[in-house]
Amino acid sequence: MGQSVSFPVHFVGCDVGKAEIVVFDQSTGKTTTLANQPDILAGFADSLDETSLVVCEATGGYEAALLSALVTAGRAVHRADARKVKAFIRSFGTLGKTDRLDAQALARYGCERHQDLTRWTPPAVAQSRLQALVLLRRDLVADHTAWNNRSQAPNAEHAQHVHAAMIAALQTQIQTVDQQIKAVINASSTLKTLEKTLRLVAGIGPAVSAGLIALMPELGTLNRREVASLAGLAPHPQQSGQSHGYRSTRGGRPEVRRLLFMAAMAASRSKSELAAFYKRLVANGKKPIVALTALMRKIIVIANAKIRDQRTQLS
């Protein structure tokens, strides 16, 4: 997360597509379309003044050239959470959806929320490469699971040679990516220190530590409530009048939540204090899944505190 954007007065919304970017300038009310190409976006960024705030959404990496051009030109940009922007649009009763309407909504979102928005800053090269490898590993593991399930389906024996070949190939690729992830971490003293710190927490192994470093770079900079919320593990109340529903968790980053589920499963079977915490909750009548969720929350809070303390010692 970057620094807060202060005193912008010129708000620009950008609806990013693979080939084109629709731009709405709130100060002029004009909508233009730009090719999603680095040289053209560099000219667009240079045309903006220092009081500008550009707002775009994450679109699977297609926004990378725009972000790079704006940062190079020294212009403020916020990469918005798509879910928050959609909720913002729905609050006005807008039912239609076009690229122009989305660009207008992004500009208005920046205008009304700019005091709470953060300036996007590019991640370090090592951090960016690690994130790409972690997401690649996630996809390979999902494919491996899918092919393994196919091999066990009814009548699958007629294609076992294909299933076996695909499973073996995916296993080899996963091992290769694991080696690349390890190499990236070992080549960076910062990432190596972070991994060493995370591995001190029961249940966090190599895959989970690499995933948390890659997908949750804010670790160590948040308080316990913020980190739990970002991981999708903050309990939200369900209360209306005299009705008090069961508090549930939602939102946050689903990939981080999956990693913490793996860590919690491992920790619950260990001989650590975290395992004792889990067993105590179950013994007190908590459902196993509820106790496991509490354990996930405890793990990320502890991990966040350890990294924060480690950074404090180095500063």
C-alpha positions as CSV (number, residue, x, y, z in Angstrom):
1,M,0.0,0.0,0.0
2,G,1.2,3.5,-0.8
3,Q,1.0,6.9,0.8
4,S,-2.3,8.7,1.0
5,V,-3.1,11.0,-1.9
6,S,-3.3,14.6,-0.6
7,F,-5.1,17.6,-2.1
8,P,-5.9,16.4,-5.6
9,V,-8.4,18.6,-7.5
10,H,-8.3,17.0,-10.9
11,F,-9.9,13.6,-11.1
12,V,-9.6,11.2,-14.0
13,G,-11.3,7.8,-14.4
14,C,-9.8,5.1,-16.6
15,D,-11.7,2.0,-17.6
16,V,-8.9,-0.4,-18.8
17,G,-9.3,-3.0,-21.5
18,K,-6.9,-5.2,-23.2
19,A,-6.6,-3.0,-26.3
20,E,-8.1,0.3,-25.3
21,I,-8.5,2.5,-22.2
22,V,-11.6,4.8,-21.9
23,V,-10.6,8.0,-20.1
24,F,-13.1,10.4,-18.4
25,D,-11.8,13.8,-17.2
26,Q,-14.1,15.1,-14.6
27,S,-12.8,18.7,-14.9
28,T,-13.7,19.0,-18.6
29,G,-16.5,16.3,-18.8
30,K,-14.8,14.8,-21.8
31,T,-14.4,11.1,-22.6
32,T,-11.6,9.9,-24.8
33,T,-10.3,6.5,-25.9
34,L,-6.6,5.7,-25.8
35,A,-4.8,2.6,-27.2
36,N,-3.3,0.6,-24.4
37,Q,0.2,1.1,-25.6
38,P,3.2,2.4,-23.5
39,D,4.2,5.3,-25.8
40,I,0.6,6.6,-26.0
41,L,0.0,6.2,-22.3
42,A,3.3,8.0,-21.5
43,G,2.0,11.0,-23.5
44,F,-1.3,10.9,-21.6
45,A,0.5,10.8,-18.3
46,D,2.7,13.8,-19.2
47,S,-0.4,15.8,-20.2
48,L,-1.8,15.6,-16.6
49,D,-0.9,18.2,-14.0
50,E,0.4,17.6,-10.5
51,T,-3.0,18.0,-8.9
52,S,-4.4,15.0,-10.8
53,L,-5.5,11.8,-9.3
54,V,-6.1,8.9,-11.8
55,V,-8.3,6.0,-10.7
56,C,-8.4,2.7,-12.4
57,E,-9.4,-0.9,-11.5
58,A,-7.2,-4.0,-11.4
59,T,-7.9,-5.8,-14.7
60,G,-5.7,-8.9,-14.7
61,G,-2.5,-7.0,-15.5
62,Y,-3.8,-4.9,-18.5
63,E,-3.5,-1.8,-16.3
64,A,0.3,-2.3,-15.9
65,A,1.3,0.0,-18.7
66,L,-1.0,2.7,-17.5
67,L,0.3,2.5,-13.9
68,S,3.9,2.5,-15.1
69,A,3.4,5.6,-17.3
70,L,1.7,7.5,-14.5
71,V,4.3,6.6,-11.9
72,T,7.2,7.5,-14.3
73,A,5.5,10.9,-14.9
74,G,5.1,11.4,-11.1
75,R,1.3,11.5,-11.3
76,A,-0.9,10.1,-8.5
77,V,-2.8,7.0,-9.3
78,H,-5.1,4.7,-7.2
79,R,-5.8,1.1,-8.3
80,A,-9.3,0.6,-6.9
81,D,-10.9,-2.6,-5.5
82,A,-13.4,-3.6,-8.1
83,R,-15.9,-4.7,-5.5
84,K,-15.9,-1.4,-3.8
85,V,-16.3,0.5,-7.0
86,K,-19.2,-1.7,-8.0
87,A,-20.9,-1.1,-4.7
88,F,-20.3,2.6,-5.1
89,I,-21.9,2.6,-8.6
90,R,-24.9,0.6,-7.3
91,S,-25.5,3.2,-4.6
92,F,-26.6,5.6,-7.3
93,G,-29.1,3.2,-8.7
94,T,-27.1,2.9,-12.0
95,L,-28.2,-0.2,-13.9
96,G,-26.5,0.3,-17.2
97,K,-22.9,-0.6,-17.8
98,T,-20.6,0.8,-20.5
99,D,-16.9,1.6,-20.6
100,R,-17.8,5.3,-20.6
101,L,-20.1,5.0,-17.5
102,D,-17.4,3.0,-15.7
103,A,-14.8,5.6,-16.4
104,Q,-17.1,8.3,-15.1
105,A,-17.9,6.3,-12.0
106,L,-14.1,5.8,-11.3
107,A,-13.5,9.6,-11.6
108,R,-16.4,10.3,-9.2
109,Y,-15.2,7.6,-6.8
110,G,-11.8,9.3,-6.7
111,C,-13.4,12.7,-6.2
112,E,-15.6,11.6,-3.3
113,R,-13.2,9.2,-1.6
114,H,-9.8,10.7,-2.3
115,Q,-9.0,11.4,1.3
116,D,-9.2,7.6,2.1
117,L,-7.4,6.4,-1.1
118,T,-3.8,5.3,-1.3
119,R,-1.3,6.1,-4.0
120,W,-0.2,3.0,-6.0
121,T,3.5,2.3,-5.9
122,P,5.3,-0.3,-8.0
123,P,6.4,-3.4,-6.1
124,A,10.1,-4.4,-6.0
125,V,11.3,-6.5,-8.9
126,A,11.9,-9.5,-6.6
127,Q,8.4,-9.1,-5.0
128,S,6.8,-8.9,-8.4
129,R,8.6,-12.0,-9.7
130,L,7.7,-13.9,-6.6
131,Q,4.0,-13.0,-6.9
132,A,4.0,-14.2,-10.5
133,L,5.5,-17.5,-9.6
134,V,3.2,-18.0,-6.6
135,L,0.1,-17.4,-8.8
136,L,1.6,-19.8,-11.5
137,R,2.0,-22.5,-8.8
138,R,-1.5,-22.0,-7.7
139,D,-2.8,-22.6,-11.2
140,L,-0.6,-25.6,-11.7
141,V,-1.8,-27.1,-8.4
142,A,-5.4,-26.5,-9.4
143,D,-4.8,-28.3,-12.8
144,H,-3.1,-31.2,-11.0
145,T,-6.0,-31.6,-8.7
146,A,-8.5,-31.5,-11.6
147,W,-6.6,-34.2,-13.6
148,N,-6.2,-36.3,-10.5
149,N,-9.9,-36.2,-10.0
150,R,-10.6,-37.1,-13.6
151,S,-8.3,-40.1,-13.2
152,Q,-10.5,-41.4,-10.4
153,A,-13.9,-40.8,-12.1
154,P,-16.1,-43.6,-13.4
155,N,-15.0,-45.1,-16.7
156,A,-11.7,-43.2,-16.5
157,E,-9.6,-46.4,-17.0
158,H,-9.9,-46.1,-20.8
159,A,-7.8,-42.9,-20.6
160,Q,-5.5,-43.6,-17.7
161,H,-2.4,-43.2,-19.9
162,V,-3.4,-39.7,-20.7
163,H,-4.3,-38.9,-17.1
164,A,-1.0,-40.3,-15.8
165,A,1.0,-38.4,-18.4
166,M,-0.7,-35.1,-17.5
167,I,-0.4,-35.6,-13.8
168,A,3.3,-36.5,-14.1
169,A,3.9,-33.4,-16.3
170,L,2.1,-31.1,-13.8
171,Q,4.0,-32.6,-10.9
172,T,7.3,-31.8,-12.7
173,Q,6.2,-28.3,-13.4
174,I,5.2,-27.7,-9.8
175,Q,8.6,-28.9,-8.6
176,T,10.3,-26.6,-11.1
177,V,8.3,-23.6,-10.0
178,D,9.0,-24.5,-6.3
179,Q,12.7,-24.3,-7.1
180,Q,12.3,-21.0,-8.9
181,I,10.4,-19.6,-5.9
182,K,13.1,-20.7,-3.6
183,A,15.8,-19.2,-5.8
184,V,14.0,-15.8,-5.9
185,I,13.6,-15.7,-2.1
186,N,17.3,-16.8,-1.5
187,A,18.5,-14.1,-3.9
188,S,16.8,-11.3,-1.9
189,S,18.0,-10.6,1.7
190,T,14.6,-8.9,2.4
191,L,12.5,-11.8,1.2
192,K,14.8,-14.4,2.9
193,T,14.4,-12.6,6.2
194,L,10.6,-12.4,5.8
195,E,10.4,-16.1,5.0
196,K,12.6,-17.0,8.0
197,T,10.3,-14.9,10.3
198,L,7.1,-16.5,9.0
199,R,8.4,-20.0,9.3
200,L,8.7,-19.4,13.1
201,V,4.9,-19.6,13.2
202,A,3.5,-23.1,13.6
203,G,1.7,-24.4,10.5
204,I,3.5,-22.1,8.1
205,G,5.7,-24.0,5.7
206,P,7.6,-23.1,2.5
207,A,4.5,-22.8,0.2
208,V,2.4,-20.8,2.7
209,S,5.3,-18.5,3.7
210,A,6.1,-17.7,0.0
211,G,2.4,-17.2,-0.7
212,L,2.0,-14.7,2.2
213,I,5.1,-12.8,1.2
214,A,3.9,-12.5,-2.4
215,L,0.2,-11.9,-1.9
216,M,0.2,-9.9,1.4
217,P,3.1,-7.5,1.2
218,E,1.3,-5.3,3.8
219,L,2.3,-7.7,6.6
220,G,4.0,-5.9,9.4
221,T,2.5,-2.5,8.6
222,L,-1.1,-3.2,9.8
223,N,-2.7,-3.6,13.2
224,R,-4.3,-6.9,14.3
225,R,-7.8,-5.8,13.1
226,E,-6.6,-4.5,9.8
227,V,-4.6,-7.7,9.0
228,A,-7.5,-9.9,9.9
229,S,-9.9,-7.9,7.7
230,L,-7.4,-7.9,4.8
231,A,-7.2,-11.7,5.0
232,G,-11.0,-12.0,5.1
233,L,-11.0,-13.3,8.7
234,A,-12.6,-10.5,10.6
235,P,-15.9,-11.5,12.2
236,H,-18.7,-9.2,11.1
237,P,-21.8,-8.8,13.4
238,Q,-25.3,-9.7,12.2
239,Q,-27.6,-7.7,14.4
240,S,-30.9,-6.0,13.7
241,G,-33.3,-4.9,16.5
242,Q,-33.6,-7.8,19.0
243,S,-32.1,-10.3,16.5
244,H,-28.5,-11.2,17.0
245,G,-27.2,-13.5,14.3
246,Y,-24.1,-15.5,14.2
247,R,-21.0,-13.4,13.3
248,S,-19.4,-14.5,10.1
249,T,-16.3,-13.7,8.1
250,R,-16.3,-12.4,4.5
251,G,-14.4,-10.2,2.1
252,G,-10.6,-10.0,2.1
253,R,-8.2,-11.7,-0.2
254,P,-9.4,-15.2,-1.0
255,E,-6.0,-16.5,-2.0
256,V,-4.5,-15.5,1.4
257,R,-7.5,-17.1,3.1
258,R,-6.8,-20.4,1.3
259,L,-3.1,-20.3,2.4
260,L,-4.1,-19.7,6.0
261,F,-6.5,-22.6,5.8
262,M,-3.6,-24.9,4.9
263,A,-1.5,-23.4,7.7
264,A,-4.3,-23.8,10.2
265,M,-4.9,-27.5,9.3
266,A,-1.2,-28.1,9.8
267,A,-1.0,-26.2,13.0
268,S,-4.1,-27.9,14.5
269,R,-2.3,-31.3,14.1
270,S,1.0,-30.1,15.6
271,K,2.3,-30.0,19.1
272,S,2.3,-26.3,19.3
273,E,0.4,-23.8,21.5
274,L,-1.8,-23.1,18.4
275,A,-2.9,-26.7,18.4
276,A,-3.8,-26.4,22.1
277,F,-5.7,-23.3,21.3
278,Y,-7.7,-25.1,18.6
279,K,-8.4,-28.1,20.7
280,R,-9.6,-25.8,23.6
281,L,-12.1,-24.1,21.3
282,V,-13.5,-27.4,20.1
283,A,-13.7,-28.7,23.7
284,N,-15.6,-25.6,24.7
285,G,-18.3,-26.4,22.1
286,K,-17.1,-24.5,19.0
287,K,-17.7,-26.2,15.7
288,P,-14.5,-27.4,14.1
289,I,-14.8,-25.1,11.2
290,V,-15.4,-22.1,13.5
291,A,-12.4,-23.1,15.6
292,L,-10.3,-23.5,12.5
293,T,-11.3,-20.0,11.3
294,A,-10.3,-18.6,14.7
295,L,-7.0,-20.4,14.3
296,M,-6.4,-18.9,10.9
297,R,-7.1,-15.5,12.3
298,K,-4.6,-16.1,15.1
299,I,-1.9,-17.3,12.7
300,I,-2.1,-14.2,10.5
301,V,-2.2,-11.9,13.6
302,I,0.9,-13.6,15.0
303,A,2.7,-13.5,11.6
304,N,1.9,-9.8,11.3
305,A,3.3,-9.1,14.8
306,K,6.5,-11.0,14.2
307,I,7.2,-9.2,10.9
308,R,6.4,-5.9,12.5
309,D,8.8,-6.6,15.4
310,Q,11.5,-7.8,13.1
311,R,11.2,-4.6,11.0
312,T,11.3,-2.5,14.1
313,Q,14.6,-4.2,15.2
314,L,16.2,-3.5,11.8
315,S,15.2,0.2,11.7
